[in-house]
Amino acid sequence: IWPDAAPINFTLYPGEVVGITGLDGQGQADFVRCIAGIQAPVAGRLVVVNEGKASEVTDLASARRNNISYVSGDRKKEGIFANLSIFENLLLPVYREYRSGGVLNLINRTKLTPVFEWESSKLAVKMGSSQNLITSLSGGNQQKVLIARSFAEKPVVLVLNDPARGIDVGAKLDLYRNLKEFAARGNAVVFLSSELEEFLNLCTRVHVFRNGAISSDFEPPFEGHAILNAMFGRRATARLPGEAANENGEASQAALPESHNPRLEQGRPVPRPVRLIEKEVNHMAATPSFVLSCPDIAPGSVIPARFAEDNRLSPALFWSGPPEGTRSFALAVTDPDLPEAFNFPRSFAHWLVADIPADIRELPEGASGSSRLPRGASEFNSDFVTFKIPGFGRGYGGPWPPDRAHRYFFTLYALKVDKVELPADADLGAFAAAVMPVAIDAASFVAVYGPARKSLPG
């Protein structure tokens, strides 16, 4: 799916619900879009085999001919038709099947109404009249309509790209129940999500993506700890804060779960080259949604030196459009491209902040380690705060990082809780384990930095 990534061999069988996960920007979203015919892979092909006959999927039209249906988590860009009614949005793909014939070939709404009522009731869509515009619904109910639309198409393969984003807990349970029943009828599901809890009682297997390829496979019983470690490129048995270690300071190799199958070499993968994007990007020009922005760092641009090297100055950040039900925010500025030479025992973060109040929409420049941080917000161990990152004092004196550019991921999570429980010395792994299960949505952008001009702090 990426030009410089490892090839992907993936087979989907009837009756399966396959979970896809990974840190933001690791290729999993591109993968499910390729399966659904939304975008083409860089190399290779996708083939559907039915009763011994093979049919290639090359685009959205061929995917639909092969009964593959897609649900996007980005309903505003890839889902709803804002100028159409709820009824039309749910049933538009199946209109052709219900034409009345004759000269005018009109739509037979009498036959469509029971279909609408059945599909909308399965996910408990809350609405007034079905003839109201879909924009009259809450974001969560709009997402339910999109999922119901895919079920109405009667697909054989259902591809879901973070489908539960923004919907309430009860609707999630209804969705999971319907997906299990759908697979039990001999169909198949590919389910992308960043919420590990969604996999534990739903999926028949889980694949973790890193650097544009499947890095690890898991089968039931799932170990959330091992899946989380795989997402960060760590050994499956690596410790999280508060866990006991053996006499060698590492988890025992014998504790490796039998359900875990690493595809790539354990440890931090070699970073792939980063293409620098010099042009300014108008990131607010898209359809309004949950958006994170920085006035000094355009997405894809080079990070100014005052926010990098050995400086502790945090950049100003602004956001808008948080989803319904947001009760707090959490921020992670992370670095996924560390060279193998570092081999940190804990995952690396430039800045971690949690418990940002729900009414806050910005962090001013220099908020880290200062009174400018919003009241009630908490910072955790990261280089903007303490500079006490394990590994910095072990004698590695090369540039930061060695002679190449690397990526910074800025991610803001909208949470459904007021506060996350974390120890003061929590690292990125512990932060993710606490934040991801309670995240409703996330807004992010990526920038680049390097090669460095200074050696590591000693």
Secondary structure as a PSIPRED ss2 file (coil, helix, strand):
# PSIPRED VFORMAT (PSIPRED V4.0)

   1 I C   1.000  0.000  0.000
   2 W C   1.000  0.000  0.000
   3 P C   1.000  0.000  0.000
   4 D C   1.000  0.000  0.000
   5 A C   1.000  0.000  0.000
   6 A C   1.000  0.000  0.000
   7 P C   1.000  0.000  0.000
   8 I C   1.000  0.000  0.000
   9 N C   1.000  0.000  0.000
  10 F C   1.000  0.000  0.000
  11 T C   1.000  0.000  0.000
  12 L C   1.000  0.000  0.000
  13 Y C   1.000  0.000  0.000
  14 P C   1.000  0.000  0.000
  15 G C   1.000  0.000  0.000
  16 E C   1.000  0.000  0.000
  17 V E   0.000  0.000  1.000
  18 V E   0.000  0.000  1.000
  19 G E   0.000  0.000  1.000
  20 I E   0.000  0.000  1.000
  21 T E   0.000  0.000  1.000
  22 G E   0.000  0.000  1.000
  23 L C   1.000  0.000  0.000
  24 D C   1.000  0.000  0.000
  25 G C   1.000  0.000  0.000
  26 Q C   1.000  0.000  0.000
  27 G C   1.000  0.000  0.000
  28 Q H   0.000  1.000  0.000
  29 A H   0.000  1.000  0.000
  30 D H   0.000  1.000  0.000
  31 F H   0.000  1.000  0.000
  32 V H   0.000  1.000  0.000
  33 R H   0.000  1.000  0.000
  34 C H   0.000  1.000  0.000
  35 I H   0.000  1.000  0.000
  36 A C   1.000  0.000  0.000
  37 G C   1.000  0.000  0.000
  38 I C   1.000  0.000  0.000
  39 Q C   1.000  0.000  0.000
  40 A C   1.000  0.000  0.000
  41 P C   1.000  0.000  0.000
  42 V C   1.000  0.000  0.000
  43 A C   1.000  0.000  0.000
  44 G C   1.000  0.000  0.000
  45 R C   1.000  0.000  0.000
  46 L E   0.000  0.000  1.000
  47 V E   0.000  0.000  1.000
  48 V E   0.000  0.000  1.000
  49 V E   0.000  0.000  1.000
  50 N E   0.000  0.000  1.000
  51 E C   1.000  0.000  0.000
  52 G C   1.000  0.000  0.000
  53 K E   0.000  0.000  1.000
  54 A E   0.000  0.000  1.000
  55 S E   0.000  0.000  1.000
  56 E E   0.000  0.000  1.000
  57 V E   0.000  0.000  1.000
  58 T C   1.000  0.000  0.000
  59 D C   1.000  0.000  0.000
  60 L H   0.000  1.000  0.000
  61 A H   0.000  1.000  0.000
  62 S H   0.000  1.000  0.000
  63 A H   0.000  1.000  0.000
  64 R H   0.000  1.000  0.000
  65 R H   0.000  1.000  0.000
  66 N C   1.000  0.000  0.000
  67 N C   1.000  0.000  0.000
  68 I E   0.000  0.000  1.000
  69 S E   0.000  0.000  1.000
  70 Y E   0.000  0.000  1.000
  71 V E   0.000  0.000  1.000
  72 S E   0.000  0.000  1.000
  73 G C   1.000  0.000  0.000
  74 D C   1.000  0.000  0.000
  75 R H   0.000  1.000  0.000
  76 K H   0.000  1.000  0.000
  77 K H   0.000  1.000  0.000
  78 E H   0.000  1.000  0.000
  79 G C   1.000  0.000  0.000
  80 I C   1.000  0.000  0.000
  81 F C   1.000  0.000  0.000
  82 A C   1.000  0.000  0.000
  83 N C   1.000  0.000  0.000
  84 L C   1.000  0.000  0.000
  85 S E   0.000  0.000  1.000
  86 I H   0.000  1.000  0.000
  87 F H   0.000  1.000  0.000
  88 E H   0.000  1.000  0.000
  89 N H   0.000  1.000  0.000
  90 L H   0.000  1.000  0.000
  91 L H   0.000  1.000  0.000
  92 L H   0.000  1.000  0.000
  93 P H   0.000  1.000  0.000
  94 V H   0.000  1.000  0.000
  95 Y H   0.000  1.000  0.000
  96 R H   0.000  1.000  0.000
  97 E H   0.000  1.000  0.000
  98 Y H   0.000  1.000  0.000
  99 R E   0.000  0.000  1.000
 100 S C   1.000  0.000  0.000
 101 G C   1.000  0.000  0.000
 102 G C   1.000  0.000  0.000
 103 V C   1.000  0.000  0.000
 104 L C   1.000  0.000  0.000
 105 N C   1.000  0.000  0.000
 106 L C   1.000  0.000  0.000
 107 I E   0.000  0.000  1.000
 108 N C   1.000  0.000  0.000
 109 R H   0.000  1.000  0.000
 110 T H   0.000  1.000  0.000
 111 K H   0.000  1.000  0.000
 112 L H   0.000  1.000  0.000
 113 T H   0.000  1.000  0.000
 114 P H   0.000  1.000  0.000
 115 V H   0.000  1.000  0.000
 116 F H   0.000  1.000  0.000
 117 E H   0.000  1.000  0.000
 118 W H   0.000  1.000  0.000
 119 E H   0.000  1.000  0.000
 120 S H   0.000  1.000  0.000
 121 S H   0.000  1.000  0.000
 122 K H   0.000  1.000  0.000
 123 L C   1.000  0.000  0.000
 124 A C   1.000  0.000  0.000
 125 V C   1.000  0.000  0.000
 126 K C   1.000  0.000  0.000
 127 M C   1.000  0.000  0.000
 128 G C   1.000  0.000  0.000
 129 S C   1.000  0.000  0.000
 130 S C   1.000  0.000  0.000
 131 Q C   1.000  0.000  0.000
 132 N C   1.000  0.000  0.000
 133 L E   0.000  0.000  1.000
 134 I H   0.000  1.000  0.000
 135 T H   0.000  1.000  0.000
 136 S H   0.000  1.000  0.000
 137 L C   1.000  0.000  0.000
 138 S C   1.000  0.000  0.000
 139 G H   0.000  1.000  0.000
 140 G H   0.000  1.000  0.000
 141 N H   0.000  1.000  0.000
 142 Q H   0.000  1.000  0.000
 143 Q H   0.000  1.000  0.000
 144 K H   0.000  1.000  0.000
 145 V H   0.000  1.000  0.000
 146 L H   0.000  1.000  0.000
 147 I H   0.000  1.000  0.000
 148 A H   0.000  1.000  0.000
 149 R H   0.000  1.000  0.000
 150 S H   0.000  1.000  0.000
 151 F H   0.000  1.000  0.000
 152 A H   0.000  1.000  0.000
 153 E C   1.000  0.000  0.000
 154 K C   1.000  0.000  0.000
 155 P C   1.000  0.000  0.000
 156 V C   1.000  0.000  0.000
 157 V E   0.000  0.000  1.000
 158 L E   0.000  0.000  1.000
 159 V E   0.000  0.000  1.000
 160 L E   0.000  0.000  1.000
 161 N E   0.000  0.000  1.000
 162 D C   1.000  0.000  0.000
 163 P C   1.000  0.000  0.000
 164 A C   1.000  0.000  0.000
 165 R C   1.000  0.000  0.000
 166 G C   1.000  0.000  0.000
 167 I C   1.000  0.000  0.000
 168 D C   1.000  0.000  0.000
 169 V H   0.000  1.000  0.000
 170 G H   0.000  1.000  0.000
 171 A H   0.000  1.000  0.000
 172 K H   0.000  1.000  0.000
 173 L H   0.000  1.000  0.000
 174 D H   0.000  1.000  0.000
 175 L H   0.000  1.000  0.000
 176 Y H   0.000  1.000  0.000
 177 R H   0.000  1.000  0.000
 178 N H   0.000  1.000  0.000
 179 L H   0.000  1.000  0.000
 180 K H   0.000  1.000  0.000
 181 E H   0.000  1.000  0.000
 182 F H   0.000  1.000  0.000
 183 A H   0.000  1.000  0.000
 184 A H   0.000  1.000  0.000
 185 R C   1.000  0.000  0.000
 186 G C   1.000  0.000  0.000
 187 N C   1.000  0.000  0.000
 188 A E   0.000  0.000  1.000
 189 V E   0.000  0.000  1.000
 190 V E   0.000  0.000  1.000
 191 F E   0.000  0.000  1.000
 192 L E   0.000  0.000  1.000
 193 S C   1.000  0.000  0.000
 194 S C   1.000  0.000  0.000
 195 E C   1.000  0.000  0.000
 196 L C   1.000  0.000  0.000
 197 E H   0.000  1.000  0.000
 198 E H   0.000  1.000  0.000
 199 F H   0.000  1.000  0.000
 200 L H   0.000  1.000  0.000
 201 N C   1.000  0.000  0.000
 202 L C   1.000  0.000  0.000
 203 C C   1.000  0.000  0.000
 204 T C   1.000  0.000  0.000
 205 R E   0.000  0.000  1.000
 206 V E   0.000  0.000  1.000
 207 H E   0.000  0.000  1.000
 208 V E   0.000  0.000  1.000
 209 F E   0.000  0.000  1.000
 210 R E   0.000  0.000  1.000
 211 N C   1.000  0.000  0.000
 212 G C   1.000  0.000  0.000
 213 A E   0.000  0.000  1.000
 214 I E   0.000  0.000  1.000
 215 S E   0.000  0.000  1.000
 216 S E   0.000  0.000  1.000
 217 D E   0.000  0.000  1.000
 218 F E   0.000  0.000  1.000
 219 E C   1.000  0.000  0.000
 220 P C   1.000  0.000  0.000
 221 P C   1.000  0.000  0.000
 222 F C   1.000  0.000  0.000
 223 E C   1.000  0.000  0.000
 224 G H   0.000  1.000  0.000
 225 H H   0.000  1.000  0.000
 226 A H   0.000  1.000  0.000
 227 I H   0.000  1.000  0.000
 228 L H   0.000  1.000  0.000
 229 N H   0.000  1.000  0.000
 230 A H   0.000  1.000  0.000
 231 M H   0.000  1.000  0.000
 232 F C   1.000  0.000  0.000
 233 G C   1.000  0.000  0.000
 234 R C   1.000  0.000  0.000
 235 R C   1.000  0.000  0.000
 236 A C   1.000  0.000  0.000
 237 T C   1.000  0.000  0.000
 238 A C   1.000  0.000  0.000
 239 R C   1.000  0.000  0.000
 240 L C   1.000  0.000  0.000
 241 P C   1.000  0.000  0.000
 242 G C   1.000  0.000  0.000
 243 E C   1.000  0.000  0.000
 244 A C   1.000  0.000  0.000
 245 A C   1.000  0.000  0.000
 246 N C   1.000  0.000  0.000
 247 E C   1.000  0.000  0.000
 248 N C   1.000  0.000  0.000
 249 G C   1.000  0.000  0.000
 250 E C   1.000  0.000  0.000
 251 A C   1.000  0.000  0.000
 252 S C   1.000  0.000  0.000
 253 Q H   0.000  1.000  0.000
 254 A H   0.000  1.000  0.000
 255 A H   0.000  1.000  0.000
 256 L C   1.000  0.000  0.000
 257 P C   1.000  0.000  0.000
 258 E C   1.000  0.000  0.000
 259 S C   1.000  0.000  0.000
 260 H E   0.000  0.000  1.000
 261 N E   0.000  0.000  1.000
 262 P E   0.000  0.000  1.000
 263 R C   1.000  0.000  0.000
 264 L C   1.000  0.000  0.000
 265 E C   1.000  0.000  0.000
 266 Q C   1.000  0.000  0.000
 267 G C   1.000  0.000  0.000
 268 R C   1.000  0.000  0.000
 269 P C   1.000  0.000  0.000
 270 V C   1.000  0.000  0.000
 271 P C   1.000  0.000  0.000
 272 R C   1.000  0.000  0.000
 273 P C   1.000  0.000  0.000
 274 V C   1.000  0.000  0.000
 275 R C   1.000  0.000  0.000
 276 L C   1.000  0.000  0.000
 277 I C   1.000  0.000  0.000
 278 E C   1.000  0.000  0.000
 279 K C   1.000  0.000  0.000
 280 E C   1.000  0.000  0.000
 281 V C   1.000  0.000  0.000
 282 N C   1.000  0.000  0.000
 283 H C   1.000  0.000  0.000
 284 M C   1.000  0.000  0.000
 285 A C   1.000  0.000  0.000
 286 A C   1.000  0.000  0.000
 287 T C   1.000  0.000  0.000
 288 P C   1.000  0.000  0.000
 289 S C   1.000  0.000  0.000
 290 F C   1.000  0.000  0.000
 291 V E   0.000  0.000  1.000
 292 L E   0.000  0.000  1.000
 293 S E   0.000  0.000  1.000
 294 C C   1.000  0.000  0.000
 295 P C   1.000  0.000  0.000
 296 D C   1.000  0.000  0.000
 297 I C   1.000  0.000  0.000
 298 A C   1.000  0.000  0.000
 299 P C   1.000  0.000  0.000
 300 G C   1.000  0.000  0.000
 301 S C   1.000  0.000  0.000
 302 V E   0.000  0.000  1.000
 303 I C   1.000  0.000  0.000
 304 P C   1.000  0.000  0.000
 305 A H   0.000  1.000  0.000
 306 R H   0.000  1.000  0.000
 307 F H   0.000  1.000  0.000
 308 A C   1.000  0.000  0.000
 309 E C   1.000  0.000  0.000
 310 D C   1.000  0.000  0.000
 311 N C   1.000  0.000  0.000
 312 R C   1.000  0.000  0.000
 313 L C   1.000  0.000  0.000
 314 S C   1.000  0.000  0.000
 315 P C   1.000  0.000  0.000
 316 A C   1.000  0.000  0.000
 317 L E   0.000  0.000  1.000
 318 F E   0.000  0.000  1.000
 319 W E   0.000  0.000  1.000
 320 S E   0.000  0.000  1.000
 321 G C   1.000  0.000  0.000
 322 P C   1.000  0.000  0.000
 323 P C   1.000  0.000  0.000
 324 E C   1.000  0.000  0.000
 325 G C   1.000  0.000  0.000
 326 T C   1.000  0.000  0.000
 327 R C   1.000  0.000  0.000
 328 S E   0.000  0.000  1.000
 329 F E   0.000  0.000  1.000
 330 A E   0.000  0.000  1.000
 331 L E   0.000  0.000  1.000
 332 A E   0.000  0.000  1.000
 333 V E   0.000  0.000  1.000
 334 T E   0.000  0.000  1.000
 335 D C   1.000  0.000  0.000
 336 P C   1.000  0.000  0.000
 337 D C   1.000  0.000  0.000
 338 L C   1.000  0.000  0.000
 339 P C   1.000  0.000  0.000
 340 E C   1.000  0.000  0.000
 341 A C   1.000  0.000  0.000
 342 F C   1.000  0.000  0.000
 343 N C   1.000  0.000  0.000
 344 F C   1.000  0.000  0.000
 345 P C   1.000  0.000  0.000
 346 R C   1.000  0.000  0.000
 347 S C   1.000  0.000  0.000
 348 F C   1.000  0.000  0.000
 349 A E   0.000  0.000  1.000
 350 H E   0.000  0.000  1.000
 351 W E   0.000  0.000  1.000
 352 L E   0.000  0.000  1.000
 353 V E   0.000  0.000  1.000
 354 A E   0.000  0.000  1.000
 355 D E   0.000  0.000  1.000
 356 I E   0.000  0.000  1.000
 357 P E   0.000  0.000  1.000
 358 A C   1.000  0.000  0.000
 359 D C   1.000  0.000  0.000
 360 I C   1.000  0.000  0.000
 361 R C   1.000  0.000  0.000
 362 E E   0.000  0.000  1.000
 363 L E   0.000  0.000  1.000
 364 P C   1.000  0.000  0.000
 365 E C   1.000  0.000  0.000
 366 G C   1.000  0.000  0.000
 367 A C   1.000  0.000  0.000
 368 S C   1.000  0.000  0.000
 369 G C   1.000  0.000  0.000
 370 S C   1.000  0.000  0.000
 371 S C   1.000  0.000  0.000
 372 R C   1.000  0.000  0.000
 373 L C   1.000  0.000  0.000
 374 P C   1.000  0.000  0.000
 375 R C   1.000  0.000  0.000
 376 G C   1.000  0.000  0.000
 377 A C   1.000  0.000  0.000
 378 S E   0.000  0.000  1.000
 379 E E   0.000  0.000  1.000
 380 F C   1.000  0.000  0.000
 381 N C   1.000  0.000  0.000
 382 S C   1.000  0.000  0.000
 383 D C   1.000  0.000  0.000
 384 F C   1.000  0.000  0.000
 385 V C   1.000  0.000  0.000
 386 T C   1.000  0.000  0.000
 387 F C   1.000  0.000  0.000
 388 K C   1.000  0.000  0.000
 389 I C   1.000  0.000  0.000
 390 P C   1.000  0.000  0.000
 391 G C   1.000  0.000  0.000
 392 F C   1.000  0.000  0.000
 393 G C   1.000  0.000  0.000
 394 R C   1.000  0.000  0.000
 395 G C   1.000  0.000  0.000
 396 Y C   1.000  0.000  0.000
 397 G C   1.000  0.000  0.000
 398 G C   1.000  0.000  0.000
 399 P E   0.000  0.000  1.000
 400 W C   1.000  0.000  0.000
 401 P C   1.000  0.000  0.000
 402 P C   1.000  0.000  0.000
 403 D C   1.000  0.000  0.000
 404 R C   1.000  0.000  0.000
 405 A C   1.000  0.000  0.000
 406 H E   0.000  0.000  1.000
 407 R E   0.000  0.000  1.000
 408 Y E   0.000  0.000  1.000
 409 F E   0.000  0.000  1.000
 410 F E   0.000  0.000  1.000
 411 T E   0.000  0.000  1.000
 412 L E   0.000  0.000  1.000
 413 Y E   0.000  0.000  1.000
 414 A E   0.000  0.000  1.000
 415 L E   0.000  0.000  1.000
 416 K C   1.000  0.000  0.000
 417 V C   1.000  0.000  0.000
 418 D C   1.000  0.000  0.000
 419 K C   1.000  0.000  0.000
 420 V C   1.000  0.000  0.000
 421 E C   1.000  0.000  0.000
 422 L C   1.000  0.000  0.000
 423 P C   1.000  0.000  0.000
 424 A C   1.000  0.000  0.000
 425 D C   1.000  0.000  0.000
 426 A C   1.000  0.000  0.000
 427 D C   1.000  0.000  0.000
 428 L H   0.000  1.000  0.000
 429 G H   0.000  1.000  0.000
 430 A H   0.000  1.000  0.000
 431 F H   0.000  1.000  0.000
 432 A H   0.000  1.000  0.000
 433 A H   0.000  1.000  0.000
 434 A H   0.000  1.000  0.000
 435 V H   0.000  1.000  0.000
 436 M H   0.000  1.000  0.000
 437 P H   0.000  1.000  0.000
 438 V H   0.000  1.000  0.000
 439 A E   0.000  0.000  1.000
 440 I E   0.000  0.000  1.000
 441 D E   0.000  0.000  1.000
 442 A E   0.000  0.000  1.000
 443 A E   0.000  0.000  1.000
 444 S E   0.000  0.000  1.000
 445 F E   0.000  0.000  1.000
 446 V E   0.000  0.000  1.000
 447 A E   0.000  0.000  1.000
 448 V E   0.000  0.000  1.000
 449 Y E   0.000  0.000  1.000
 450 G C   1.000  0.000  0.000
 451 P C   1.000  0.000  0.000
 452 A C   1.000  0.000  0.000
 453 R C   1.000  0.000  0.000
 454 K C   1.000  0.000  0.000
 455 S E   0.000  0.000  1.000
 456 L C   1.000  0.000  0.000
 457 P C   1.000  0.000  0.000
 458 G C   1.000  0.000  0.000
